[in-house]
Amino acid sequence: MQSAHHTGLNLAGCTAAIEGFGNVGRPLASLLETEDIKVVAISTSQGALYNPQGLNVDRLARLSKEAGNRVVELYHDAEFVHRERLFELPVDILCPCARWNSLNMSNVHRIAAKVVCPGANNPVTPDAERVLMNRGVLCLPDFVTNCGGVLGGTMEFASVNKETINTFIDRYLGARIASLLKEAKSKNQLPRDVAVPCALARFNQVVQRAGHPTPLSRLFNLGLRFYRHGWIPGHLVAPLSLRYFEKILT
């Protein structure tokens, strides 16, 4: 969302292509659809599907759960194309959610998207990332785009409901991403070059805090331990966990 605002895109009516349609790409497609973003292409290891009018995400999700990567062979309301062509499609947002280094110097010049938003680990090579920047394509670092999923999973384990998780992530991470993009633009740097020092500084803070736990962190860890053993219900852990997560993100 922040990347769309940064590039002047109106989310409603944007088009997206997703490389990979598994545990990351499949829920991402549903999430994009809730924002009125039209998913027009997906790919798996077996090939890719493209329909500029949009794909039926619900039907694709059902077929994917039944047939895995063969979903592209079973869905017939789209053009079947080679999976590498996914990167050349005229979409607003490209989401590589499958392979390491799938966007590289062999295909970066054919990428037509305005925004690259990774869901996989290291799907864009450093040299390709710089080429994208020089072409005016916004490429977010993978550890930035993926951190919400990691945080959300941890919060869900701590019995925080999904609505609260979504609001929390939008409030705290959304503001940080907006600030990151603003700083990168003002310094004419890659978002990654701005994000890496911030991430390392945050990591060092976490290490220091782990060595000197606060009363809140001790209480949170104790509550999680009791919750894991079934000694206390989740609704008692959730409020405490929210305070803990707010503390570590401020």
Phi and psi in degrees as a GROMACS rama.xvg file:
@    title "Ramachandran Plot"
@    xaxis  label "Phi"
@    yaxis  label "Psi"
@TYPE xy
-63.717  -36.8265  GLN-2
-66.6124  -36.3811  SER-3
-65.7178  -44.8181  ALA-4
-61.4233  -39.6712  HIS-5
-64.582  -34.7441  HIS-6
-95.758  2.0203  THR-7
80.2786  15.7482  GLY-8
-83.8923  140.197  LEU-9
-91.567  116.029  ASN-10
-53.9325  -46.219  LEU-11
-63.882  117.469  ALA-12
100.189  -9.01203  GLY-13
-66.9232  156.05  CYS-14
-113.755  150.398  THR-15
-139.978  147.613  ALA-16
-122.821  137.697  ALA-17
-122.451  117.923  ILE-18
-84.839  118.307  GLU-19
95.289  131.762  GLY-20
-135.153  56.6603  PHE-21
-116.213  -133.039  GLY-22
-66.4611  -20.6215  ASN-23
-102.261  -52.289  VAL-24
-64.7047  -36.9531  GLY-25
-64.9969  -53.2574  ARG-26
-66.8289  -28.6963  PRO-27
-62.5016  -40.639  LEU-28
-59.2181  -42.8001  ALA-29
-65.8639  -39.3295  SER-30
-64.7025  -42.7339  LEU-31
-62.5268  -39.0425  LEU-32
-63.7597  -36.2915  GLU-33
-65.732  -21.267  THR-34
-94.9915  13.3965  GLU-35
63.9816  27.1639  ASP-36
-92.3096  129.071  ILE-37
-86.1099  116.333  LYS-38
-81.8276  112.013  VAL-39
-106.709  -11.3943  VAL-40
-154.127  144.188  ALA-41
-139.364  162.843  ILE-42
-142.4  156.308  SER-43
-134.017  -174.363  THR-44
-65.9898  -14.4539  SER-45
-94.9479  -4.27319  GLN-46
140.119  -167.651  GLY-47
-136.74  157.386  ALA-48
-119.06  141.77  LEU-49
-142.43  126.082  TYR-50
-141.659  108.027  ASN-51
-61.2448  -16.8011  PRO-52
-83.4773  -9.44852  GLN-53
110.587  148.025  GLY-54
-99.9249  152.747  LEU-55
-82.267  97.8822  ASN-56
-63.9821  -40.8435  VAL-57
-61.8184  -43.6572  ASP-58
-67.0806  -39.9102  ARG-59
-61.4536  -41.2379  LEU-60
-63.2263  -42.5841  ALA-61
-63.757  -45.6722  ARG-62
-64.4399  -36.8411  LEU-63
-64.7119  -40.6173  SER-64
-66.5225  -29.3714  LYS-65
-83.7446  -39.5934  GLU-66
-121.421  -0.361508  ALA-67
62.7827  -133.247  GLY-68
-63.9538  -18.0086  ASN-69
-76.1117  2.78003  ARG-70
-55.3093  -33.5698  VAL-71
-70.4989  -18.1935  VAL-72
-88.7776  -21.026  GLU-73
-99.8634  -17.6892  LEU-74
-92.6322  121.238  TYR-75
-109.29  -2.77639  HIS-76
-92.564  44.1004  ASP-77
-163.916  162.311  ALA-78
-79.82  132.253  GLU-79
-89.6971  122.554  PHE-80
-131.866  166.048  VAL-81
-63.402  143.796  HIS-82
-62.6696  -28.4238  ARG-83
-70.1568  -20.9917  GLU-84
-71.0966  -17.486  ARG-85
-52.5629  -38.1943  LEU-86
-71.3203  -18.4402  PHE-87
-93.4243  -6.84571  GLU-88
-69.314  145.481  LEU-89
-78.2143  74.752  PRO-90
-114.675  163.742  VAL-91
-82.052  -39.2846  ASP-92
-127.324  127.984  ILE-93
-112.988  126.85  LEU-94
-119.17  95.6484  CYS-95
-77.6742  110.541  PRO-96
-124.815  31.372  CYS-97
-130.414  -64.5531  ALA-98
-116.641  156.315  ARG-99
-72.6123  130.337  TRP-100
58.9865  34.6006  ASN-101
-71.1805  -25.979  SER-102
-102.853  115.297  LEU-103
-145.361  -172.931  ASN-104
-67.8744  -14.3945  MET-105
-80.8329  -19.4039  SER-106
-131.027  -6.04656  ASN-107
-60.7562  -32.4473  VAL-108
-74.4358  -11.2395  HIS-109
-99.2084  -3.2771  ARG-110
-69.6115  126.75  ILE-111
-104.716  -7.83485  ALA-112
-69.9672  158.342  ALA-113
-91.9052  -26.2532  LYS-114
-133.988  133.556  VAL-115
-111.72  117.745  VAL-116
-122.623  97.2671  CYS-117
-70.6162  148.505  PRO-118
-121.298  -12.4964  GLY-119
-95.6504  171.794  ALA-120
-87.5761  125.113  ASN-121
50.7919  52.5718  ASN-122
-82.5209  -8.76122  PRO-123
-121.82  127.384  VAL-124
-71.7992  153.028  THR-125
-57.3679  -41.5772  PRO-126
-68.5582  -36.3372  ASP-127
-67.6635  -36.0232  ALA-128
-61.7298  -39.6062  GLU-129
-71.1373  -36.9705  ARG-130
-60.686  -42.8786  VAL-131
-60.9934  -43.7945  LEU-132
-59.495  -45.029  MET-133
-65.4036  -23.6492  ASN-134
-88.6335  -2.50327  ARG-135
85.2232  15.1932  GLY-136
-91.9812  125.471  VAL-137
-79.4884  123.264  LEU-138
-123.343  112.047  CYS-139
-82.2448  145.299  LEU-140
-65.2462  142.397  PRO-141
-62.9906  -35.7205  ASP-142
-73.7721  -16.4653  PHE-143
-81.2929  -48.0195  VAL-144
-69.4503  -25.8644  THR-145
-88.7018  -13.6973  ASN-146
-67.9322  -28.8525  CYS-147
-64.1964  -36.5125  GLY-148
-66.5892  -40.0194  GLY-149
-65.7618  -47.0016  VAL-150
-63.9072  -43.9743  LEU-151
-61.5005  -40.3933  GLY-152
-63.877  -39.0489  GLY-153
-66.6927  -41.4949  THR-154
-67.3389  -37.5443  MET-155
-63.8984  -40.0249  GLU-156
-61.2328  -31.77  PHE-157
-86.514  18.0652  ALA-158
71.8957  20.1167  SER-159
-81.3637  132.994  VAL-160
-73.3202  160.833  ASN-161
-63.9126  -37.7477  LYS-162
-62.2989  -42.8308  GLU-163
-66.6313  -38.7958  THR-164
-61.2455  -47.0154  ILE-165
-61.2025  -43.5832  ASN-166
-63.7714  -42.5075  THR-167
-62.6264  -46.5776  PHE-168
-65.9125  -42.4008  ILE-169
-60.4592  -39.9984  ASP-170
-70.6024  -49.0323  ARG-171
-89.5108  -49.5796  TYR-172
-75.9763  -34.9944  LEU-173
-58.8083  -43.7685  GLY-174
-65.4363  -38.6334  ALA-175
-67.5985  -40.3809  ARG-176
-66.5525  -41.0055  ILE-177
-59.6202  -42.9972  ALA-178
-65.2852  -40.3113  SER-179
-60.5101  -47.0605  LEU-180
-66.1955  -37.9057  LEU-181
-63.9281  -44.3106  LYS-182
-66.3766  -42.4015  GLU-183
-60.9527  -40.4638  ALA-184
-66.5431  -42.8712  LYS-185
-66.1253  -30.5055  SER-186
-95.8442  -2.00371  LYS-187
54.7928  46.8323  ASN-188
-119.728  161.503  GLN-189
-64.1513  141.358  LEU-190
-53.3798  -34.3181  PRO-191
-62.4571  -39.7936  ARG-192
-66.204  -26.4914  ASP-193
-84.5385  -37.0679  VAL-194
-74.4927  -34.8695  ALA-195
-60.6076  -50.9383  VAL-196
-59.8785  -36.4785  PRO-197
-64.1744  -42.3588  CYS-198
-65.5867  -40.4569  ALA-199
-66.6039  -39.2915  LEU-200
-64.5188  -40.7516  ALA-201
-64.6942  -39.6765  ARG-202
-61.7817  -43.8707  PHE-203
-63.7672  -35.8215  ASN-204
-62.8679  -42.744  GLN-205
-63.0946  -42.209  VAL-206
-61.4008  -43.5132  VAL-207
-65.3225  -41.0115  GLN-208
-66.1885  -35.4149  ARG-209
-63.9094  -33.058  ALA-210
-78.9664  -17.0102  GLY-211
-135.565  71.2145  HIS-212
-62.7705  140.686  PRO-213
-85.376  164.371  THR-214
-56.2794  -36.5697  PRO-215
-65.2194  -44.6506  LEU-216
-67.1003  -35.8778  SER-217
-63.9575  -43.3061  ARG-218
-65.6605  -40.2392  LEU-219
-63.5931  -47.1332  PHE-220
-63.4006  -37.4546  ASN-221
-66.2459  -42.1436  LEU-222
-62.4428  -41.7078  GLY-223
-63.3523  -38.8325  LEU-224
-62.9774  -44.7763  ARG-225
-64.664  -38.4779  PHE-226
-65.9497  -41.3895  TYR-227
-59.8547  -36.244  ARG-228
-85.6213  -0.260207  HIS-229
76.3912  20.3864  GLY-230
-86.7171  -22.2236  TRP-231
-135.135  150.638  ILE-232
-76.7001  159.373  PRO-233
-63.2733  -32.6721  GLY-234
-67.3343  -14.4483  HIS-235
-86.7381  -25.6858  LEU-236
-80.9484  -36.1568  VAL-237
-56.0151  -50.8108  ALA-238
-61.2015  -38.4466  PRO-239
-65.7742  -40.1724  LEU-240
-66.7299  -36.4539  SER-241
-62.1322  -43.9268  LEU-242
-61.6092  -38.7  ARG-243
-65.0443  -46.8289  TYR-244
-67.4201  -37.2221  PHE-245
-61.9078  -40.2468  GLU-246
-63.871  -44.6222  LYS-247
-75.8218  -16.5998  ILE-248
-97.8654  0.35546  LEU-249
